[in-house]
Amino acid sequence: MARVYNFSAGPSVLPEVVLKEAAEEMLDYKGTGMSVMEMSHRSKAFDNIIKEAEKDLRDLMNIPDNYKVLFLQGGASQQFAAIPMNLMKNGVADYIITGQWAKKAYEEAKKYGKAVAVASSADKTFSYIPDCSDLPIDDDADYVYICHNNTIYGTTYHTLPNTKGKILVADMSSDILSQPVNVEDYGMIYFGVQKNVGPAGVVVAIIREDLIRDDVMPFTPTMLKYKTQADADSLYNTPPCYGIYICGKVFKWVKEMGGLEAMKAHNEKKAKILYDFLDSSELFKGTVVKEDRSLMNVPFVTGDADLDAKFVKEATEAGFVNLKGHRTVGGMRASIYNAMPIEGVEKLVEFMKKFEAENK
């Protein structure tokens, strides 16, 4: 069977070379006579896998020594609760609401303390990033929270908020490793890996060590306490071993591609092809203000729900899959993560031009 061009928002496309390597090692990982799926997380072989994955991620992101890297479970959504339970020392946190995931994190945080929405773009269906240059940051805020790239709505921060000295916490699930990041701008970065790094089931947290404390909320579950995980080097219980193994391979692939500067150039080139077409098209229109457009997730519409449905159907038949927009917004969305080749975007635009000519 031929491979399709997979524009899914997540779980999403993985580098073909990584999939082939994993297939070759499926029955016998490096002479162990077993699959990574079968081996003990306490074994020497897996110890090497997780340590190498962490080292490669640290190299790629230039993660300082005073930040811990944790491989966790529960996906990004579990962190919506873990973050306030671990970081709300004063019981106050400020949230910038730029989409569904930031909103869910905010609603969850309200269960554990005073969560304040200091800015929002809900008034225009999250089609822009609000001005964050002078926010009403609470004096007692323990952190300011953002979702750095909005998978559903296709917006991203090109300038970080002015947190007025407060710790910045960022969900980077859908744009991690897509471009360089100054880790020291953040107290914590976390990401579910299934959009740009690996298979669903792993979440990675990069946390400044002074934020990993014992004096968390007393009802914090042992498994959700960052100190539990940090003290055990992510091995308090059995981690998602196979997912971490694939993540490690993707980290190596990104290195081989030239690192994060090269990834940024690769992603800008892909996005430009699609955005340039959308800006010139008479049928298709992008839904995000130009200055806040994401390099990873590109939502677009025709303005006619029936025509949108026809496009998705015909695109799927032509081998361009998972282009249907999120159920909350409709339309279409092309997620063009690191592993999507430029050829995939070029061929999608060719198909869109053909569809437009046939449906004027």
Buried (B, 14 or more C-beta within 10 A) or exposed (E): EEEBBBBBBBBBBBBEBBBEBBEEBEEEBEEBEBBBEEBEBEBEBBBEBBEBBBBBBBEBBEBEEEBBBBBBBBBBBBBBBBBBBBBBBBBBBBBBBBBBBBBBBBBBBBEBBBBBBBBBBEEEEBBBBBEBEEBEBBEEBBBBBBBBBBBBBBBBBEEBBBBBEBBBBBBBBBBBBBBBBEBEEBBBBBBBBBBBBBBBBBBBBBBBEEBBEEEBBEEBEEBBBBBBBBEEBBBBEEBBBBBBBBBBBBBBBBBEBEBBEEBBEBBEEBBEBBBEBBEEBEBBBBBBEEEBBBBBBBBBBBEEEEBBBBBBEBBBEBBBBBBBBBEEBBBBBBBBBBBBBEEBBBBBBEBBBEBBEEEE
